[in-house]
């Protein structure tokens, strides 16, 4: 249950994995006859005039098929990322904004499942007005906001634009978001102290078929 450690461990190892290729490593090898022979052959090759007179053709600058495929897919991921951001901003803009003890809330009729993004919690307008929104859910989402989990998700989503071909990146995001949910649960239980009631709320929401948002921290996260 080292949830805080897990969060930073996942982020740190992800960053280290991206940085390591930029370092060059050298290793000391004990002197032996094979190494001496290799150096002697290299020196002889460099002294041959015929090889020195051969012109090595310069690499032509052009974009091949692989580069075209890479940049095309990266562009599509960028467009998709921007589209998702705009969708969240439109929900916030068209919804009703209020502030209470849970923080900033956006009420919108189209929302089925509560979720949080950056410093805002999004909930269904009708459920809120009818008093059907459980406080535990809002505390759970407040935990996401307080611990700034959206920044982790945005960081991974930006990496996916460049490294979309790296399969481990998708596993990292899965485990990062899963750990976020445990952190939010721990935050909620630390305040409510009612584990059984909280379990019932979770099971009730997870039994519903609701679509979670990629960039947001949604209460119906299926992996839990």
N, C-alpha and C positions, 0 to 999 in steps of 0.2 A: 504493500500500500504506500510505497514511496512515490506518491502521485506528482508532487512538485518536482522531485528529482527526475522522474520519468519524462516530464514535459521538457525540461531543459536538456536532458540527455538526448532525446530525439532530435531537438533542434540543433544541438551542438554537433552531434555525429553527422547530421545532414550537411552542415556547413563545412565540417572537416573533410567530408567526402568530396566536396566541390573544390576545396583549396589544395588538397594533396597533389593533384596532377600538375599544378603550377610549380612545384618544387622539384629540383634535380638532386639525385642522390648519387654518391660515389662510395665505392667499397675498396678497401685495401686488400690486395691479393699478394700472397707470398711469392717472392721471386722464384722462377723456375725456368727450365730450359725451353719449354714451349713458348713462354712469353718472350724470351730473348729471340727465338727463331721468328716469331711473329713480327717483332720490331725490325729485325734485319730484313725480312721480306718487304715490309712496308717502305723502308728506306730505299731499297733497291728499285722498287716500282716507281717511287717519286723521282728517281734520277734518270729514268728512261726518257730520252728526248722524244721518241715517237708518241708516247702517251701524252707528253706535255703539249705536243703540237695539235692534238685532237681537240676540236672545239666541241664543248658540251652545249647542246641546244638549251636555250633559256626556256623556262616553263612559261607557257602562254597563259595569260590571264583570261579566264572564261568561266562561266557558270555552267556546270554540268547538270545532268539530270538529278543527281543526288542532292545538289545544292538547291535546285528548284523545288524538289519535293519537300526538303527540310523547311525552307522559308515559307512555302505555301501553307504547310501544316502549322507552323509557328504563327503565321498571320491569322489563320482561322482560330487558333487558341486565343490570340490577343483580342480578336473581334468578339469571341464568345465571352471572354472575361469582361470586356467593356459593356457588353449587352447585359450581363448579369448585374453589374454595378448600377447601370442606368435603371434596370427593373426595380432594384431595391430603393433607389432614390425616388422613383416615381411612386412607389407605394408610400414612402414617407411623406412625399409632397401632397399626395391626394388623400391621405388619411388624417385623422384628428390627433394632434399632438398634445400631450399633457404630462405633467410632472407630479409625482407623489413619492411616498417612502421607498418605492421600488426603483425610482429613477425616471428616465424619460421613456414614455410609452407612446406608441403609435397605434391608434385604433382604426381598423379597416375591415369592412364587411367581407372582402374577398379572402381574408386570411382564415384558414381552417386550423392550423397548428401554430402555437406560439413559438417564436424564435427570437434571437437577438443578433444584432450586427453592430459592431463598434460600440457606441455608448447608448444604444436605443433598443428597447424591447418592443416587439410587434405582437399584437394580440387581436383576436376577433372582436369587432366592435359590439355586436349584439350580445355575446357572452359577457363582456365586461359590463355593459349597461344593465344586464339582467342579474348581475352578481353571481354568475356561474363559473367564473374563473378562479381556480384554487390558488390560494396565496403561495402554496409550496411551489407551484410552477413558476410563478413570478420570481420567487426567491432563487430558484434554480437558474433562471435566465439572468437574474441579477448577478449571480456568481460568474457567469460567462463574461458579463460586462465588466465587473470589478477586476477580474483577472486578465482582461484584454485578450481573450482567446481568438478574437477575429483577426488580430495581427498575425498570429501563427498561420491561420488558414490563408490569409492574403499572401503571406510570404511563400507558402508552398504553391499557391496558384500562379504566382508570378514566375516561380522556377519552372513550372510545367510549360509555360509559354516557350521557354528556351530549351528545356530538357524533356520535352514531351515523349521522347523515345526511350527514356530511362524507366524501366518497369518498377524499380525499387522506390521511386518517388511516389508512386500511387500507394504503395504499402505504407510508406512513411506518413502520408496524409491520413490514411485510415487509422493508424495507431495514434497519431496526434489527436485526431478528433475524438477517438474513443477515450483517450485519457482526459480530454476536456470534459467529457460527460461525467466521468468519475469525480473530477475536481468539483464540478458544479453540484453533483449529488452530495459530496462531502460538505460543501459550503451550506447547502440547504439543511442537511441533517444537523449540522452544528447549531443551527438556530431553531429548528422545529422540534428536535429530539423525539420525533414519532416515526420510527422506522416502518412499522407495519402499515400505517396510513399512507406513508409515502410510497411504499411498494404497490399498494392498491391503485394509487393515482398513475404510477408508471405503467402498470399492466393495462389499465384502462385506455391510456393513450396509445400504447404500442399495439393494441388490438385493432386499432383503426388504420385504414389504408390512406395515409396522408403523404404527400410528396414533400420531401425535405429539400431545402435550398443548398446549393453547393457552397456558397460563400458564407452562409449563416450557420449559427449554432442552434439547431432545431431540437425541440423536446422529444420528437418521435424518432430519434436516431436509432436505426434498426440494429446496429451491432451490439447494443447494450442488452 
